[in-house]
Amino acid sequence: MIPQKAVPIKLLQKQVWREGLVSLRFEKPDSFTFKPGQFVRLGIEKDFAEGAAYEGRPYSMASLPEDPFLEFFIVEVQGGRVSSALTALEPGQSCYLEPELWGSMLPERIPGGNTLWCISSGTGLAPFMSILQDESVWKQWPNIVLVHSVRYSEDLAYTNLIQKFTDDSRFGANPNNSFCYVPVITREATQFLSQRIPALIENGDLEATAERKLDPVKSRVLLCGNPEMLKSARNVLKTKGFVSPRRGQPGNLLAENLW
């Protein structure tokens, strides 16, 4: 059954990065807004083998609240009925938006420091595309490192927008700011780092490549990706002095699972 508050949204534009990996821009319902870093559920209603049914899954916004559209970065998961249906959509077709907002990976929750590390795997890059387009984030943290780990180089996405973070004076090109992009390719020989994120943090290669220190006093870390990566990375970061804010106690680390 379709949730009572779910509303249909029409696909306006589709960017195919490679087969099964897409960015989808949908029309944005009137009065709907959010904070960069939050996510919602997208749903479909269709005939499955066991009959007609509605299913929804969580996806982070990659767009800004003030954009006239909602953008999502979606990979087709093997056996995933919702992701398969969403990646198959073409402009003019629709899915459902469940407007309740979720997620606590909000930069405002970990103020302080001067360097923000945005560390992602796969489509965990999505919330960082929203967060890093917010000019206020660059005023809070003039030094920003974006890490994106994928299996193959064809999985690297949003390269034009990431280049904009380097070139635009509102972001990394401001004389008072700096921006470092660190792609990681784990299953293909490239010029990039190839180990998984937790290992790169533990052995110091991530810091060496970014030419910045993961200093718990000066740095704040946002993590988004698959649960295994998050668990391992948090354990390594804990040994370096990074903790999540809890019960009013300040912290310097926030994490969000993809599922």
C-alpha positions as CSV (number, residue, x, y, z in Angstrom):
1,M,0.0,0.0,0.0
2,I,1.3,3.4,-0.9
3,P,2.0,5.5,2.3
4,Q,-0.6,8.1,2.9
5,K,1.8,11.1,2.6
6,A,3.8,9.8,-0.4
7,V,3.5,12.0,-3.4
8,P,4.3,11.2,-7.1
9,I,7.3,13.0,-8.5
10,K,8.2,13.1,-12.2
11,L,11.6,12.4,-13.6
12,L,13.0,15.5,-15.4
13,Q,16.5,14.4,-16.3
14,K,18.6,11.3,-16.2
15,Q,22.4,11.1,-16.2
16,V,23.9,7.7,-16.9
17,W,27.4,7.3,-15.5
18,R,27.6,3.7,-16.6
19,E,25.0,0.9,-16.9
20,G,23.2,0.6,-13.6
21,L,24.6,3.8,-12.1
22,V,22.6,7.0,-12.6
23,S,21.8,10.4,-11.2
24,L,18.1,11.2,-11.4
25,R,16.6,14.7,-11.2
26,F,12.9,14.8,-10.2
27,E,10.4,17.6,-9.9
28,K,10.4,18.9,-6.3
29,P,7.0,19.1,-4.5
30,D,5.9,22.6,-3.4
31,S,7.0,23.5,0.1
32,F,9.3,20.4,0.4
33,T,12.7,21.3,1.8
34,F,15.6,19.6,3.7
35,K,19.1,20.1,5.1
36,P,22.2,18.9,3.1
37,G,23.1,15.5,4.4
38,Q,19.5,14.3,5.0
39,F,17.7,11.5,3.1
40,V,14.2,10.4,2.2
41,R,12.6,7.3,0.9
42,L,11.7,6.8,-2.7
43,G,9.1,4.2,-3.6
44,I,7.6,2.4,-6.5
45,E,4.4,0.5,-7.0
46,K,4.4,-2.3,-9.6
47,D,3.6,-5.9,-10.2
48,F,6.1,-8.3,-8.6
49,A,6.0,-12.1,-8.9
50,E,3.9,-12.3,-5.7
51,G,1.5,-9.6,-7.0
52,A,1.1,-5.8,-7.0
53,A,2.9,-4.1,-4.2
54,Y,4.6,-0.9,-3.0
55,E,8.2,-0.8,-1.9
56,G,10.4,2.1,-0.8
57,R,14.1,2.6,0.0
58,P,16.2,5.4,1.5
59,Y,18.2,7.7,-0.8
60,S,20.2,10.9,0.1
61,M,19.6,14.1,-1.8
62,A,22.6,15.2,-4.0
63,S,21.0,18.6,-4.7
64,L,20.7,21.7,-2.7
65,P,17.5,22.7,-0.8
66,E,17.1,25.8,-3.0
67,D,17.4,23.9,-6.3
68,P,14.2,23.6,-8.2
69,F,14.6,19.8,-8.4
70,L,15.5,16.9,-6.3
71,E,18.6,14.8,-7.4
72,F,19.5,11.3,-6.3
73,F,22.6,9.2,-7.0
74,I,21.4,5.6,-7.4
75,V,23.1,2.3,-8.2
76,E,21.2,-0.8,-9.3
77,V,21.6,-3.4,-6.6
78,Q,21.6,-7.0,-7.8
79,G,18.2,-8.4,-6.8
80,G,17.1,-4.9,-5.6
81,R,13.6,-4.3,-6.9
82,V,13.4,-0.6,-6.0
83,S,16.8,0.3,-7.3
84,S,16.2,-1.7,-10.5
85,A,13.0,0.1,-11.1
86,L,14.4,3.5,-10.4
87,T,17.5,3.1,-12.6
88,A,15.2,2.0,-15.4
89,L,13.1,5.2,-15.2
90,E,13.1,7.6,-18.2
91,P,12.2,11.3,-18.2
92,G,8.5,11.7,-17.9
93,Q,8.0,8.7,-15.8
94,S,7.4,8.9,-12.0
95,C,8.1,7.3,-8.7
96,Y,6.9,8.2,-5.2
97,L,8.6,10.5,-2.6
98,E,7.9,9.8,1.0
99,P,8.6,13.3,2.4
100,E,9.6,12.5,5.9
101,L,13.2,13.5,6.5
102,W,15.8,11.2,8.0
103,G,19.5,11.3,8.8
104,S,21.7,12.9,11.4
105,M,24.9,13.4,9.2
106,L,24.5,17.2,9.5
107,P,27.8,19.2,9.6
108,E,26.3,21.6,12.1
109,R,26.4,18.8,14.7
110,I,30.2,18.8,14.8
111,P,31.3,22.4,14.8
112,G,34.9,23.5,15.3
113,G,38.2,22.7,13.7
114,N,39.3,24.0,10.3
115,T,39.3,20.9,8.1
116,L,36.3,18.8,7.0
117,W,36.9,15.3,5.8
118,C,34.1,13.9,3.6
119,I,34.8,10.2,3.2
120,S,32.5,8.1,1.1
121,S,32.2,4.8,-0.8
122,G,29.9,4.1,-3.8
123,T,26.8,6.2,-3.8
124,G,27.6,7.4,-0.3
125,L,29.0,10.3,-2.3
126,A,25.5,11.7,-2.8
127,P,25.1,13.7,0.5
128,F,28.5,15.3,0.0
129,M,27.5,16.7,-3.3
130,S,24.7,18.5,-1.5
131,I,26.9,19.5,1.5
132,L,29.8,20.8,-0.5
133,Q,27.5,23.0,-2.7
134,D,26.5,24.8,0.5
135,E,28.7,27.9,0.7
136,S,28.3,28.1,4.5
137,V,30.2,24.8,4.9
138,W,33.3,26.4,3.3
139,K,33.1,29.4,5.7
140,Q,33.0,27.0,8.6
141,W,35.8,24.7,7.3
142,P,38.1,26.5,4.8
143,N,40.0,23.2,4.2
144,I,37.9,20.3,2.8
145,V,39.0,16.8,1.7
146,L,36.6,14.7,-0.4
147,V,37.4,11.0,-0.5
148,H,35.5,8.7,-2.9
149,S,36.2,4.9,-2.9
150,V,34.7,2.8,-5.8
151,R,35.5,-0.6,-7.3
152,Y,36.3,0.6,-10.9
153,S,37.2,3.9,-12.4
154,E,33.9,3.9,-14.4
155,D,32.1,4.3,-11.0
156,L,33.6,7.7,-10.4
157,A,30.8,10.2,-10.8
158,Y,30.1,13.9,-10.5
159,T,33.6,14.7,-11.8
160,N,32.4,18.1,-13.3
161,L,30.9,19.2,-10.1
162,I,34.0,18.1,-8.1
163,Q,36.1,20.1,-10.5
164,K,33.9,23.0,-9.8
165,F,34.8,22.7,-6.1
166,T,38.4,23.2,-7.2
167,D,37.9,26.0,-9.6
168,D,35.0,28.1,-8.2
169,S,35.9,31.1,-6.0
170,R,32.9,30.3,-3.8
171,F,34.6,27.0,-2.9
172,G,38.2,25.8,-3.2
173,A,39.4,28.5,-5.4
174,N,38.9,31.1,-2.8
175,P,42.4,32.3,-1.6
176,N,41.3,31.5,2.0
177,N,40.2,27.9,1.1
178,S,41.7,24.7,0.0
179,F,40.1,21.6,-1.6
180,C,41.6,18.1,-2.1
181,Y,39.8,15.3,-4.0
182,V,41.1,11.8,-3.4
183,P,39.6,9.0,-5.6
184,V,40.2,5.4,-4.5
185,I,39.9,2.5,-7.0
186,T,39.9,-0.9,-5.2
187,R,39.6,-3.5,-8.0
188,E,41.4,-2.0,-10.9
189,A,45.0,-0.9,-11.4
190,T,45.1,2.9,-11.8
191,Q,47.2,5.9,-10.6
192,F,45.0,6.3,-7.6
193,L,45.0,4.7,-4.2
194,S,43.8,1.1,-4.3
195,Q,43.4,-0.1,-0.7
196,R,40.1,0.1,1.2
197,I,39.4,3.3,3.2
198,P,40.0,1.8,6.7
199,A,43.4,0.5,5.6
200,L,44.3,3.9,4.1
201,I,43.4,5.6,7.3
202,E,45.4,3.1,9.4
203,N,48.6,3.1,7.4
204,G,48.6,6.9,6.8
205,D,48.4,6.7,3.0
206,L,45.2,8.8,3.0
207,E,46.7,11.6,5.0
208,A,49.9,11.5,2.9
209,T,47.9,11.7,-0.4
210,A,45.7,14.5,0.9
211,E,48.7,16.2,2.5
212,R,46.7,16.9,5.6
213,K,46.5,15.3,9.0
214,L,43.5,13.6,10.5
215,D,43.9,15.6,13.7
216,P,40.9,15.2,16.1
217,V,41.4,18.8,17.3
218,K,41.5,20.5,13.9
219,S,39.6,18.0,11.8
220,R,35.9,17.0,11.6
221,V,35.0,13.8,9.7
222,L,31.8,12.8,7.8
223,L,31.5,9.1,6.7
224,C,28.9,7.7,4.3
225,G,29.0,4.3,2.7
226,N,28.4,0.6,3.1
227,P,28.0,-0.6,6.7
228,E,31.2,-2.7,6.7
229,M,33.4,0.2,5.6
230,L,31.8,2.5,8.2
231,K,32.3,0.0,11.0
232,S,35.9,-0.5,10.2
233,A,36.7,3.1,9.5
234,R,35.1,4.3,12.7
235,N,37.1,1.7,14.7
236,V,40.4,3.1,13.1
237,L,39.4,6.7,13.6
238,K,38.5,6.0,17.2
239,T,42.1,5.1,17.9
240,K,43.1,8.5,16.5
241,G,40.7,10.3,18.9
242,F,37.6,10.7,16.8
243,V,34.2,10.2,18.6
244,S,30.6,10.8,17.7
245,P,28.6,13.4,19.6
246,R,26.4,11.8,22.2
247,R,23.9,13.0,24.8
248,G,25.1,16.6,24.6
249,Q,28.7,15.7,24.5
250,P,30.6,17.3,21.5
251,G,32.2,15.1,18.9
252,N,34.2,15.3,15.7
253,L,32.8,12.3,13.7
254,L,29.4,11.6,12.1
255,A,28.5,8.5,10.0
256,E,25.6,7.4,7.8
257,N,25.0,3.9,6.5
258,L,23.8,3.4,2.9
259,W,21.4,0.7,4.1
